[in-house]
Amino acid sequence: MDAADHMRLARLERQVAFLYRHLGLDPQLADAFPAAGGMPPEFTEALRQQNLIAAIKIYRQVTGAGLAEAKDAVERIARSV
């Protein structure tokens, strides 16, 4: 990476940090589970609000997991953040 790439990356990191603050989201939630990129923002928001029922529903819709599997996964994610 050259200097311009480093500057561009630093700018993007500042913008992402701003968006997290502006939206009131915890940036650590993005790393809380391996499929972070595959989950919709509503999942992260449900976790942030500690609405596990909504998070489980979203998890099931996205992954196709059964109720017990989704419940275990979401509870594990919620404990890790």
N, CA, C and O atoms as a Maestro MAE file, in Angstrom:
{
 s_m_m2io_version
 :::
 2.0.0
}

f_m_ct {
 s_m_title
 :::
 protein
 m_atom[324] {
  # First column is atom index #
  i_m_mmod_type
  r_m_x_coord
  r_m_y_coord
  r_m_z_coord
  i_m_residue_number
  s_m_chain_name
  s_m_pdb_residue_name
  s_m_pdb_atom_name
  i_m_atomic_number
  :::
  1 25 0.844 -1.185 0.000 1 A "MET " " N  " 7
  2 3 0.000 0.000 0.000 1 A "MET " " CA " 6
  3 2 0.886 1.244 0.000 1 A "MET " " C  " 6
  4 15 1.903 1.315 0.689 1 A "MET " " O  " 8
  5 25 0.468 2.195 -0.781 2 A "ASP " " N  " 7
  6 3 1.215 3.447 -0.793 2 A "ASP " " CA " 6
  7 2 0.557 4.442 0.173 2 A "ASP " " C  " 6
  8 15 -0.437 4.122 0.826 2 A "ASP " " O  " 8
  9 25 1.121 5.640 0.252 3 A "ALA " " N  " 7
  10 3 0.639 6.651 1.198 3 A "ALA " " CA " 6
  11 2 -0.816 7.028 0.923 3 A "ALA " " C  " 6
  12 15 -1.587 7.239 1.859 3 A "ALA " " O  " 8
  13 25 -1.192 7.111 -0.337 4 A "ALA " " N  " 7
  14 3 -2.571 7.468 -0.684 4 A "ALA " " CA " 6
  15 2 -3.547 6.396 -0.198 4 A "ALA " " C  " 6
  16 15 -4.638 6.715 0.275 4 A "ALA " " O  " 8
  17 25 -3.156 5.130 -0.315 5 A "ASP " " N  " 7
  18 3 -4.007 4.040 0.177 5 A "ASP " " CA " 6
  19 2 -4.162 4.104 1.690 5 A "ASP " " C  " 6
  20 15 -5.254 3.885 2.216 5 A "ASP " " O  " 8
  21 25 -3.074 4.403 2.389 6 A "HIS " " N  " 7
  22 3 -3.138 4.526 3.852 6 A "HIS " " CA " 6
  23 2 -4.063 5.671 4.266 6 A "HIS " " C  " 6
  24 15 -4.832 5.545 5.218 6 A "HIS " " O  " 8
  25 25 -3.980 6.771 3.551 7 A "MET " " N  " 7
  26 3 -4.855 7.919 3.855 7 A "MET " " CA " 6
  27 2 -6.317 7.565 3.582 7 A "MET " " C  " 6
  28 15 -7.205 7.910 4.362 7 A "MET " " O  " 8
  29 25 -6.554 6.879 2.476 8 A "ARG " " N  " 7
  30 3 -7.908 6.469 2.115 8 A "ARG " " CA " 6
  31 2 -8.468 5.511 3.167 8 A "ARG " " C  " 6
  32 15 -9.622 5.638 3.576 8 A "ARG " " O  " 8
  33 25 -7.654 4.559 3.599 9 A "LEU " " N  " 7
  34 3 -8.080 3.607 4.624 9 A "LEU " " CA " 6
  35 2 -8.378 4.311 5.942 9 A "LEU " " C  " 6
  36 15 -9.379 4.008 6.591 9 A "LEU " " O  " 8
  37 25 -7.527 5.238 6.342 10 A "ALA " " N  " 7
  38 3 -7.757 5.980 7.588 10 A "ALA " " CA " 6
  39 2 -9.056 6.777 7.503 10 A "ALA " " C  " 6
  40 15 -9.811 6.845 8.473 10 A "ALA " " O  " 8
  41 25 -9.314 7.375 6.350 11 A "ARG " " N  " 7
  42 3 -10.556 8.141 6.159 11 A "ARG " " CA " 6
  43 2 -11.776 7.227 6.264 11 A "ARG " " C  " 6
  44 15 -12.764 7.582 6.905 11 A "ARG " " O  " 8
  45 25 -11.710 6.059 5.641 12 A "LEU " " N  " 7
  46 3 -12.821 5.105 5.706 12 A "LEU " " CA " 6
  47 2 -13.054 4.633 7.137 12 A "LEU " " C  " 6
  48 15 -14.199 4.497 7.566 12 A "LEU " " O  " 8
  49 25 -11.982 4.384 7.872 13 A "GLU " " N  " 7
  50 3 -12.128 3.966 9.264 13 A "GLU " " CA " 6
  51 2 -12.798 5.055 10.100 13 A "GLU " " C  " 6
  52 15 -13.635 4.752 10.951 13 A "GLU " " O  " 8
  53 25 -12.443 6.314 9.868 14 A "ARG " " N  " 7
  54 3 -13.095 7.423 10.589 14 A "ARG " " CA " 6
  55 2 -14.581 7.496 10.228 14 A "ARG " " C  " 6
  56 15 -15.426 7.732 11.092 14 A "ARG " " O  " 8
  57 25 -14.891 7.293 8.949 15 A "GLN " " N  " 7
  58 3 -16.288 7.350 8.522 15 A "GLN " " CA " 6
  59 2 -17.107 6.224 9.147 15 A "GLN " " C  " 6
  60 15 -18.233 6.449 9.590 15 A "GLN " " O  " 8
  61 25 -16.554 5.024 9.186 16 A "VAL " " N  " 7
  62 3 -17.259 3.894 9.788 16 A "VAL " " CA " 6
  63 2 -17.462 4.148 11.280 16 A "VAL " " C  " 6
  64 15 -18.545 3.893 11.808 16 A "VAL " " O  " 8
  65 25 -16.437 4.646 11.963 17 A "ALA " " N  " 7
  66 3 -16.562 4.959 13.388 17 A "ALA " " CA " 6
  67 2 -17.657 6.001 13.612 17 A "ALA " " C  " 6
  68 15 -18.441 5.893 14.555 17 A "ALA " " O  " 8
  69 25 -17.707 7.006 12.744 18 A "PHE " " N  " 7
  70 3 -18.757 8.020 12.852 18 A "PHE " " CA " 6
  71 2 -20.140 7.391 12.698 18 A "PHE " " C  " 6
  72 15 -21.055 7.700 13.461 18 A "PHE " " O  " 8
  73 25 -20.289 6.516 11.716 19 A "LEU " " N  " 7
  74 3 -21.589 5.874 11.484 19 A "LEU " " CA " 6
  75 2 -22.013 5.033 12.686 19 A "LEU " " C  " 6
  76 15 -23.178 5.068 13.082 19 A "LEU " " O  " 8
  77 25 -21.095 4.290 13.260 20 A "TYR " " N  " 7
  78 3 -21.427 3.517 14.459 20 A "TYR " " CA " 6
  79 2 -21.921 4.447 15.571 20 A "TYR " " C  " 6
  80 15 -22.940 4.175 16.207 20 A "TYR " " O  " 8
  81 25 -21.193 5.549 15.803 21 A "ARG " " N  " 7
  82 3 -21.614 6.481 16.859 21 A "ARG " " CA " 6
  83 2 -22.965 7.100 16.532 21 A "ARG " " C  " 6
  84 15 -23.843 7.182 17.391 21 A "ARG " " O  " 8
  85 25 -23.127 7.534 15.290 22 A "HIS " " N  " 7
  86 3 -24.362 8.195 14.864 22 A "HIS " " CA " 6
  87 2 -25.574 7.266 15.005 22 A "HIS " " C  " 6
  88 15 -26.654 7.702 15.403 22 A "HIS " " O  " 8
  89 25 -25.387 5.999 14.677 23 A "LEU " " N  " 7
  90 3 -26.490 5.035 14.751 23 A "LEU " " CA " 6
  91 2 -26.641 4.416 16.139 23 A "LEU " " C  " 6
  92 15 -27.588 3.669 16.388 23 A "LEU " " O  " 8
  93 25 -25.715 4.724 17.037 24 A "GLY " " N  " 7
  94 3 -25.789 4.186 18.381 24 A "GLY " " CA " 6
  95 2 -25.508 2.697 18.442 24 A "GLY " " C  " 6
  96 15 -26.033 1.998 19.308 24 A "GLY " " O  " 8
  97 25 -24.681 2.206 17.524 25 A "LEU " " N  " 7
  98 3 -24.369 0.776 17.475 25 A "LEU " " CA " 6
  99 2 -23.024 0.507 18.138 25 A "LEU " " C  " 6
  100 15 -22.126 1.349 18.141 25 A "LEU " " O  " 8
  101 25 -22.915 -0.679 18.693 26 A "ASP " " N  " 7
  102 3 -21.664 -1.110 19.295 26 A "ASP " " CA " 6
  103 2 -20.800 -1.743 18.207 26 A "ASP " " C  " 6
  104 15 -21.187 -2.773 17.655 26 A "ASP " " O  " 8
  105 25 -19.646 -1.166 17.881 27 A "PRO " " N  " 7
  106 3 -18.828 -1.721 16.808 27 A "PRO " " CA " 6
  107 2 -18.330 -3.135 17.101 27 A "PRO " " C  " 6
  108 15 -17.995 -3.867 16.169 27 A "PRO " " O  " 8
  109 25 -18.275 -3.531 18.352 28 A "GLN " " N  " 7
  110 3 -17.819 -4.880 18.682 28 A "GLN " " CA " 6
  111 2 -18.811 -5.939 18.209 28 A "GLN " " C  " 6
  112 15 -18.429 -7.095 18.024 28 A "GLN " " O  " 8
  113 25 -20.063 -5.572 18.012 29 A "LEU " " N  " 7
  114 3 -21.048 -6.539 17.535 29 A "LEU " " CA " 6
  115 2 -20.702 -7.040 16.129 29 A "LEU " " C  " 6
  116 15 -21.069 -8.155 15.757 29 A "LEU " " O  " 8
  117 25 -20.012 -6.231 15.370 30 A "ALA " " N  " 7
  118 3 -19.646 -6.643 14.011 30 A "ALA " " CA " 6
  119 2 -18.712 -7.847 14.022 30 A "ALA " " C  " 6
  120 15 -18.695 -8.632 13.074 30 A "ALA " " O  " 8
  121 25 -17.936 -7.992 15.090 31 A "ASP " " N  " 7
  122 3 -16.989 -9.099 15.197 31 A "ASP " " CA " 6
  123 2 -17.493 -10.201 16.114 31 A "ASP " " C  " 6
  124 15 -16.764 -11.153 16.392 31 A "ASP " " O  " 8
  125 25 -18.717 -10.089 16.584 32 A "ALA " " N  " 7
  126 3 -19.221 -11.033 17.581 32 A "ALA " " CA " 6
  127 2 -19.517 -12.402 16.992 32 A "ALA " " C  " 6
  128 15 -19.561 -13.390 17.725 32 A "ALA " " O  " 8
  129 25 -19.718 -12.478 15.695 33 A "PHE " " N  " 7
  130 3 -20.027 -13.752 15.075 33 A "PHE " " CA " 6
  131 2 -19.416 -13.789 13.696 33 A "PHE " " C  " 6
  132 15 -19.280 -12.751 13.048 33 A "PHE " " O  " 8
  133 25 -19.042 -14.982 13.233 34 A "PRO " " N  " 7
  134 3 -18.309 -15.087 11.979 34 A "PRO " " CA " 6
  135 2 -19.074 -14.612 10.753 34 A "PRO " " C  " 6
  136 15 -18.449 -14.146 9.800 34 A "PRO " " O  " 8
  137 25 -20.377 -14.708 10.737 35 A "ALA " " N  " 7
  138 3 -21.150 -14.341 9.547 35 A "ALA " " CA " 6
  139 2 -21.660 -12.917 9.628 35 A "ALA " " C  " 6
  140 15 -22.754 -12.625 9.145 35 A "ALA " " O  " 8
  141 25 -20.893 -12.033 10.226 36 A "ALA " " N  " 7
  142 3 -21.347 -10.654 10.423 36 A "ALA " " CA " 6
  143 2 -21.781 -10.013 9.116 36 A "ALA " " C  " 6
  144 15 -22.761 -9.269 9.087 36 A "ALA " " O  " 8
  145 25 -21.066 -10.291 8.039 37 A "GLY " " N  " 7
  146 3 -21.411 -9.692 6.763 37 A "GLY " " CA " 6
  147 2 -22.712 -10.222 6.195 37 A "GLY " " C  " 6
  148 15 -23.339 -9.551 5.376 37 A "GLY " " O  " 8
  149 25 -23.132 -11.403 6.607 38 A "GLY " " N  " 7
  150 3 -24.335 -12.003 6.070 38 A "GLY " " CA " 6
  151 2 -25.598 -11.657 6.826 38 A "GLY " " C  " 6
  152 15 -26.695 -11.985 6.373 38 A "GLY " " O  " 8
  153 25 -25.473 -11.011 7.952 39 A "MET " " N  " 7
  154 3 -26.646 -10.677 8.763 39 A "MET " " CA " 6
  155 2 -27.090 -9.249 8.472 39 A "MET " " C  " 6
  156 15 -26.261 -8.357 8.290 39 A "MET " " O  " 8
  157 25 -28.390 -9.038 8.429 40 A "PRO " " N  " 7
  158 3 -28.883 -7.684 8.176 40 A "PRO " " CA " 6
  159 2 -28.681 -6.793 9.400 40 A "PRO " " C  " 6
  160 15 -28.511 -7.299 10.509 40 A "PRO " " O  " 8
  161 25 -28.696 -5.486 9.212 41 A "PRO " " N  " 7
  162 3 -28.516 -4.562 10.334 41 A "PRO " " CA " 6
  163 2 -29.564 -4.750 11.433 41 A "PRO " " C  " 6
  164 15 -29.299 -4.462 12.601 41 A "PRO " " O  " 8
  165 25 -30.742 -5.228 11.065 42 A "GLU " " N  " 7
  166 3 -31.798 -5.440 12.063 42 A "GLU " " CA " 6
  167 2 -31.375 -6.470 13.107 42 A "GLU " " C  " 6
  168 15 -31.804 -6.402 14.259 42 A "GLU " " O  " 8
  169 25 -30.540 -7.417 12.708 43 A "PHE " " N  " 7
  170 3 -30.052 -8.422 13.654 43 A "PHE " " CA " 6
  171 2 -29.174 -7.767 14.713 43 A "PHE " " C  " 6
  172 15 -29.346 -8.006 15.908 43 A "PHE " " O  " 8
  173 25 -28.246 -6.949 14.271 44 A "THR " " N  " 7
  174 3 -27.361 -6.250 15.205 44 A "THR " " CA " 6
  175 2 -28.163 -5.327 16.109 44 A "THR " " C  " 6
  176 15 -27.898 -5.236 17.307 44 A "THR " " O  " 8
  177 25 -29.138 -4.649 15.536 45 A "GLU " " N  " 7
  178 3 -29.974 -3.746 16.331 45 A "GLU " " CA " 6
  179 2 -30.777 -4.519 17.373 45 A "GLU " " C  " 6
  180 15 -30.901 -4.070 18.512 45 A "GLU " " O  " 8
  181 25 -31.316 -5.660 17.001 46 A "ALA " " N  " 7
  182 3 -32.055 -6.487 17.962 46 A "ALA " " CA " 6
  183 2 -31.143 -6.924 19.100 46 A "ALA " " C  " 6
  184 15 -31.559 -6.915 20.258 46 A "ALA " " O  " 8
  185 25 -29.913 -7.306 18.792 47 A "LEU " " N  " 7
  186 3 -28.961 -7.674 19.838 47 A "LEU " " CA " 6
  187 2 -28.645 -6.483 20.728 47 A "LEU " " C  " 6
  188 15 -28.589 -6.609 21.951 47 A "LEU " " O  " 8
  189 25 -28.439 -5.333 20.113 48 A "ARG " " N  " 7
  190 3 -28.120 -4.126 20.887 48 A "ARG " " CA " 6
  191 2 -29.243 -3.798 21.869 48 A "ARG " " C  " 6
  192 15 -28.988 -3.356 22.989 48 A "ARG " " O  " 8
  193 25 -30.473 -4.014 21.447 49 A "GLN " " N  " 7
  194 3 -31.631 -3.735 22.296 49 A "GLN " " CA " 6
  195 2 -31.979 -4.914 23.205 49 A "GLN " " C  " 6
  196 15 -32.958 -4.862 23.950 49 A "GLN " " O  " 8
  197 25 -31.178 -5.971 23.140 50 A "GLN " " N  " 7
  198 3 -31.381 -7.185 23.922 50 A "GLN " " CA " 6
  199 2 -32.736 -7.826 23.631 50 A "GLN " " C  " 6
  200 15 -33.364 -8.406 24.517 50 A "GLN " " O  " 8
  201 25 -33.174 -7.715 22.390 51 A "ASN " " N  " 7
  202 3 -34.420 -8.326 21.940 51 A "ASN " " CA " 6
  203 2 -34.066 -9.663 21.282 51 A "ASN " " C  " 6
  204 15 -33.982 -9.769 20.058 51 A "ASN " " O  " 8
  205 25 -33.863 -10.671 22.122 52 A "LEU " " N  " 7
  206 3 -33.393 -11.956 21.620 52 A "LEU " " CA " 6
  207 2 -34.430 -12.649 20.743 52 A "LEU " " C  " 6
  208 15 -34.065 -13.367 19.812 52 A "LEU " " O  " 8
  209 25 -35.696 -12.451 21.018 53 A "ILE " " N  " 7
  210 3 -36.733 -13.090 20.201 53 A "ILE " " CA " 6
  211 2 -36.642 -12.589 18.756 53 A "ILE " " C  " 6
  212 15 -36.687 -13.382 17.815 53 A "ILE " " O  " 8
  213 25 -36.514 -11.272 18.587 54 A "ALA " " N  " 7
  214 3 -36.384 -10.721 17.236 54 A "ALA " " CA " 6
  215 2 -35.084 -11.198 16.588 54 A "ALA " " C  " 6
  216 15 -35.066 -11.532 15.404 54 A "ALA " " O  " 8
  217 25 -34.001 -11.229 17.359 55 A "ALA " " N  " 7
  218 3 -32.712 -11.676 16.822 55 A "ALA " " CA " 6
  219 2 -32.784 -13.138 16.379 55 A "ALA " " C  " 6
  220 15 -32.240 -13.502 15.336 55 A "ALA " " O  " 8
  221 25 -33.448 -13.962 17.164 56 A "ILE " " N  " 7
  222 3 -33.603 -15.379 16.807 56 A "ILE " " CA " 6
  223 2 -34.408 -15.513 15.518 56 A "ILE " " C  " 6
  224 15 -34.063 -16.307 14.643 56 A "ILE " " O  " 8
  225 25 -35.468 -14.742 15.409 57 A "LYS " " N  " 7
  226 3 -36.308 -14.796 14.206 57 A "LYS " " CA " 6
  227 2 -35.495 -14.409 12.969 57 A "LYS " " C  " 6
  228 15 -35.565 -15.078 11.937 57 A "LYS " " O  " 8
  229 25 -34.731 -13.334 13.080 58 A "ILE " " N  " 7
  230 3 -33.909 -12.891 11.957 58 A "ILE " " CA " 6
  231 2 -32.841 -13.935 11.638 58 A "ILE " " C  " 6
  232 15 -32.599 -14.247 10.472 58 A "ILE " " O  " 8
  233 25 -32.209 -14.472 12.675 59 A "TYR " " N  " 7
  234 3 -31.172 -15.488 12.475 59 A "TYR " " CA " 6
  235 2 -31.740 -16.681 11.720 59 A "TYR " " C  " 6
  236 15 -31.101 -17.203 10.805 59 A "TYR " " O  " 8
  237 25 -32.933 -17.112 12.100 60 A "ARG " " N  " 7
  238 3 -33.571 -18.253 11.432 60 A "ARG " " CA " 6
  239 2 -33.872 -17.943 9.975 60 A "ARG " " C  " 6
  240 15 -33.662 -18.784 9.101 60 A "ARG " " O  " 8
  241 25 -34.367 -16.729 9.712 61 A "GLN " " N  " 7
  242 3 -34.696 -16.356 8.338 61 A "GLN " " CA " 6
  243 2 -33.451 -16.332 7.450 61 A "GLN " " C  " 6
  244 15 -33.494 -16.753 6.294 61 A "GLN " " O  " 8
  245 25 -32.359 -15.841 7.997 62 A "VAL " " N  " 7
  246 3 -31.132 -15.700 7.214 62 A "VAL " " CA " 6
  247 2 -30.418 -17.037 7.031 62 A "VAL " " C  " 6
  248 15 -29.930 -17.344 5.943 62 A "VAL " " O  " 8
  249 25 -30.359 -17.830 8.102 63 A "THR " " N  " 7
  250 3 -29.547 -19.051 8.064 63 A "THR " " CA " 6
  251 2 -30.342 -20.309 7.747 63 A "THR " " C  " 6
  252 15 -29.772 -21.308 7.308 63 A "THR " " O  " 8
  253 25 -31.652 -20.273 7.964 64 A "GLY " " N  " 7
  254 3 -32.460 -21.473 7.789 64 A "GLY " " CA " 6
  255 2 -32.342 -22.437 8.955 64 A "GLY " " C  " 6
  256 15 -32.790 -23.580 8.865 64 A "GLY " " O  " 8
  257 25 -31.745 -21.988 10.044 65 A "ALA " " N  " 7
  258 3 -31.557 -22.833 11.231 65 A "ALA " " CA " 6
  259 2 -32.892 -23.113 11.903 65 A "ALA " " C  " 6
  260 15 -33.844 -22.343 11.772 65 A "ALA " " O  " 8
  261 25 -32.946 -24.219 12.620 66 A "GLY " " N  " 7
  262 3 -34.117 -24.542 13.419 66 A "GLY " " CA " 6
  263 2 -34.177 -23.665 14.651 66 A "GLY " " C  " 6
  264 15 -33.227 -22.945 14.959 66 A "GLY " " O  " 8
  265 25 -35.292 -23.728 15.353 67 A "LEU " " N  " 7
  266 3 -35.498 -22.860 16.511 67 A "LEU " " CA " 6
  267 2 -34.439 -23.085 17.590 67 A "LEU " " C  " 6
  268 15 -33.847 -22.123 18.080 67 A "LEU " " O  " 8
  269 25 -34.195 -24.337 17.963 68 A "ALA " " N  " 7
  270 3 -33.236 -24.614 19.034 68 A "ALA " " CA " 6
  271 2 -31.826 -24.174 18.641 68 A "ALA " " C  " 6
  272 15 -31.102 -23.583 19.443 68 A "ALA " " O  " 8
  273 25 -31.446 -24.471 17.396 69 A "GLU " " N  " 7
  274 3 -30.107 -24.087 16.931 69 A "GLU " " CA " 6
  275 2 -29.955 -22.564 16.909 69 A "GLU " " C  " 6
  276 15 -28.932 -22.032 17.340 69 A "GLU " " O  " 8
  277 25 -30.971 -21.873 16.408 70 A "ALA " " N  " 7
  278 3 -30.934 -20.412 16.345 70 A "ALA " " CA " 6
  279 2 -30.901 -19.809 17.742 70 A "ALA " " C  " 6
  280 15 -30.159 -18.860 17.994 70 A "ALA " " O  " 8
  281 25 -31.699 -20.352 18.645 71 A "LYS " " N  " 7
  282 3 -31.730 -19.850 20.023 71 A "LYS " " CA " 6
  283 2 -30.354 -19.995 20.658 71 A "LYS " " C  " 6
  284 15 -29.857 -19.051 21.273 71 A "LYS " " O  " 8
  285 25 -29.735 -21.158 20.518 72 A "ASP " " N  " 7
  286 3 -28.402 -21.379 21.086 72 A "ASP " " CA " 6
  287 2 -27.385 -20.412 20.485 72 A "ASP " " C  " 6
  288 15 -26.580 -19.820 21.204 72 A "ASP " " O  " 8
  289 25 -27.426 -20.258 19.175 73 A "ALA " " N  " 7
  290 3 -26.458 -19.382 18.503 73 A "ALA " " CA " 6
  291 2 -26.623 -17.933 18.937 73 A "ALA " " C  " 6
  292 15 -25.638 -17.261 19.241 73 A "ALA " " O  " 8
  293 25 -27.855 -17.449 18.969 74 A "VAL " " N  " 7
  294 3 -28.095 -16.052 19.334 74 A "VAL " " CA " 6
  295 2 -27.736 -15.811 20.801 74 A "VAL " " C  " 6
  296 15 -27.159 -14.776 21.133 74 A "VAL " " O  " 8
  297 25 -28.068 -16.745 21.666 75 A "GLU " " N  " 7
  298 3 -27.700 -16.586 23.080 75 A "GLU " " CA " 6
  299 2 -26.187 -16.573 23.249 75 A "GLU " " C  " 6
  300 15 -25.660 -15.811 24.059 75 A "GLU " " O  " 8
  301 25 -25.490 -17.406 22.497 76 A "ARG " " N  " 7
  302 3 -24.024 -17.440 22.559 76 A "ARG " " CA " 6
  303 2 -23.459 -16.094 22.068 76 A "ARG " " C  " 6
  304 15 -22.538 -15.546 22.673 76 A "ARG " " O  " 8
  305 25 -24.014 -15.574 20.981 77 A "ILE " " N  " 7
  306 3 -23.569 -14.280 20.452 77 A "ILE " " CA " 6
  307 2 -23.832 -13.193 21.469 77 A "ILE " " C  " 6
  308 15 -22.961 -12.361 21.722 77 A "ILE " " O  " 8
  309 25 -25.012 -13.180 22.057 78 A "ALA " " N  " 7
  310 3 -25.379 -12.150 23.015 78 A "ALA " " CA " 6
  311 2 -24.463 -12.165 24.241 78 A "ALA " " C  " 6
  312 15 -24.136 -11.109 24.783 78 A "ALA " " O  " 8
  313 25 -24.052 -13.352 24.675 79 A "ARG " " N  " 7
  314 3 -23.148 -13.462 25.836 79 A "ARG " " CA " 6
  315 2 -21.752 -12.963 25.504 79 A "ARG " " C  " 6
  316 15 -21.035 -12.498 26.389 79 A "ARG " " O  " 8
  317 25 -21.361 -13.052 24.246 80 A "SER " " N  " 7
  318 3 -19.997 -12.714 23.875 80 A "SER " " CA " 6
  319 2 -19.788 -11.216 23.666 80 A "SER " " C  " 6
  320 15 -18.654 -10.764 23.508 80 A "SER " " O  " 8
  321 25 -20.854 -10.461 23.663 81 A "VAL " " N  " 7
  322 3 -20.710 -9.007 23.449 81 A "VAL " " CA " 6
  323 2 -20.935 -8.246 24.723 81 A "VAL " " C  " 6
  324 15 -20.853 -7.018 24.731 81 A "VAL " " O  " 8
  :::
 }
 m_bond[323] {
  # First column is bond index #
  i_m_from
  i_m_to
  i_m_order
  :::
  1 1 2 1
  2 2 3 1
  3 3 4 2
  4 3 5 1
  5 5 6 1
  6 6 7 1
  7 7 8 2
  8 7 9 1
  9 9 10 1
  10 10 11 1
  11 11 12 2
  12 11 13 1
  13 13 14 1
  14 14 15 1
  15 15 16 2
  16 15 17 1
  17 17 18 1
  18 18 19 1
  19 19 20 2
  20 19 21 1
  21 21 22 1
  22 22 23 1
  23 23 24 2
  24 23 25 1
  25 25 26 1
  26 26 27 1
  27 27 28 2
  28 27 29 1
  29 29 30 1
  30 30 31 1
  31 31 32 2
  32 31 33 1
  33 33 34 1
  34 34 35 1
  35 35 36 2
  36 35 37 1
  37 37 38 1
  38 38 39 1
  39 39 40 2
  40 39 41 1
  41 41 42 1
  42 42 43 1
  43 43 44 2
  44 43 45 1
  45 45 46 1
  46 46 47 1
  47 47 48 2
  48 47 49 1
  49 49 50 1
  50 50 51 1
  51 51 52 2
  52 51 53 1
  53 53 54 1
  54 54 55 1
  55 55 56 2
  56 55 57 1
  57 57 58 1
  58 58 59 1
  59 59 60 2
  60 59 61 1
  61 61 62 1
  62 62 63 1
  63 63 64 2
  64 63 65 1
  65 65 66 1
  66 66 67 1
  67 67 68 2
  68 67 69 1
  69 69 70 1
  70 70 71 1
  71 71 72 2
  72 71 73 1
  73 73 74 1
  74 74 75 1
  75 75 76 2
  76 75 77 1
  77 77 78 1
  78 78 79 1
  79 79 80 2
  80 79 81 1
  81 81 82 1
  82 82 83 1
  83 83 84 2
  84 83 85 1
  85 85 86 1
  86 86 87 1
  87 87 88 2
  88 87 89 1
  89 89 90 1
  90 90 91 1
  91 91 92 2
  92 91 93 1
  93 93 94 1
  94 94 95 1
  95 95 96 2
  96 95 97 1
  97 97 98 1
  98 98 99 1
  99 99 100 2
  100 99 101 1
  101 101 102 1
  102 102 103 1
  103 103 104 2
  104 103 105 1
  105 105 106 1
  106 106 107 1
  107 107 108 2
  108 107 109 1
  109 109 110 1
  110 110 111 1
  111 111 112 2
  112 111 113 1
  113 113 114 1
  114 114 115 1
  115 115 116 2
  116 115 117 1
  117 117 118 1
  118 118 119 1
  119 119 120 2
  120 119 121 1
  121 121 122 1
  122 122 123 1
  123 123 124 2
  124 123 125 1
  125 125 126 1
  126 126 127 1
  127 127 128 2
  128 127 129 1
  129 129 130 1
  130 130 131 1
  131 131 132 2
  132 131 133 1
  133 133 134 1
  134 134 135 1
  135 135 136 2
  136 135 137 1
  137 137 138 1
  138 138 139 1
  139 139 140 2
  140 139 141 1
  141 141 142 1
  142 142 143 1
  143 143 144 2
  144 143 145 1
  145 145 146 1
  146 146 147 1
  147 147 148 2
  148 147 149 1
  149 149 150 1
  150 150 151 1
  151 151 152 2
  152 151 153 1
  153 153 154 1
  154 154 155 1
  155 155 156 2
  156 155 157 1
  157 157 158 1
  158 158 159 1
  159 159 160 2
  160 159 161 1
  161 161 162 1
  162 162 163 1
  163 163 164 2
  164 163 165 1
  165 165 166 1
  166 166 167 1
  167 167 168 2
  168 167 169 1
  169 169 170 1
  170 170 171 1
  171 171 172 2
  172 171 173 1
  173 173 174 1
  174 174 175 1
  175 175 176 2
  176 175 177 1
  177 177 178 1
  178 178 179 1
  179 179 180 2
  180 179 181 1
  181 181 182 1
  182 182 183 1
  183 183 184 2
  184 183 185 1
  185 185 186 1
  186 186 187 1
  187 187 188 2
  188 187 189 1
  189 189 190 1
  190 190 191 1
  191 191 192 2
  192 191 193 1
  193 193 194 1
  194 194 195 1
  195 195 196 2
  196 195 197 1
  197 197 198 1
  198 198 199 1
  199 199 200 2
  200 199 201 1
  201 201 202 1
  202 202 203 1
  203 203 204 2
  204 203 205 1
  205 205 206 1
  206 206 207 1
  207 207 208 2
  208 207 209 1
  209 209 210 1
  210 210 211 1
  211 211 212 2
  212 211 213 1
  213 213 214 1
  214 214 215 1
  215 215 216 2
  216 215 217 1
  217 217 218 1
  218 218 219 1
  219 219 220 2
  220 219 221 1
  221 221 222 1
  222 222 223 1
  223 223 224 2
  224 223 225 1
  225 225 226 1
  226 226 227 1
  227 227 228 2
  228 227 229 1
  229 229 230 1
  230 230 231 1
  231 231 232 2
  232 231 233 1
  233 233 234 1
  234 234 235 1
  235 235 236 2
  236 235 237 1
  237 237 238 1
  238 238 239 1
  239 239 240 2
  240 239 241 1
  241 241 242 1
  242 242 243 1
  243 243 244 2
  244 243 245 1
  245 245 246 1
  246 246 247 1
  247 247 248 2
  248 247 249 1
  249 249 250 1
  250 250 251 1
  251 251 252 2
  252 251 253 1
  253 253 254 1
  254 254 255 1
  255 255 256 2
  256 255 257 1
  257 257 258 1
  258 258 259 1
  259 259 260 2
  260 259 261 1
  261 261 262 1
  262 262 263 1
  263 263 264 2
  264 263 265 1
  265 265 266 1
  266 266 267 1
  267 267 268 2
  268 267 269 1
  269 269 270 1
  270 270 271 1
  271 271 272 2
  272 271 273 1
  273 273 274 1
  274 274 275 1
  275 275 276 2
  276 275 277 1
  277 277 278 1
  278 278 279 1
  279 279 280 2
  280 279 281 1
  281 281 282 1
  282 282 283 1
  283 283 284 2
  284 283 285 1
  285 285 286 1
  286 286 287 1
  287 287 288 2
  288 287 289 1
  289 289 290 1
  290 290 291 1
  291 291 292 2
  292 291 293 1
  293 293 294 1
  294 294 295 1
  295 295 296 2
  296 295 297 1
  297 297 298 1
  298 298 299 1
  299 299 300 2
  300 299 301 1
  301 301 302 1
  302 302 303 1
  303 303 304 2
  304 303 305 1
  305 305 306 1
  306 306 307 1
  307 307 308 2
  308 307 309 1
  309 309 310 1
  310 310 311 1
  311 311 312 2
  312 311 313 1
  313 313 314 1
  314 314 315 1
  315 315 316 2
  316 315 317 1
  317 317 318 1
  318 318 319 1
  319 319 320 2
  320 319 321 1
  321 321 322 1
  322 322 323 1
  323 323 324 2
  :::
 }
}
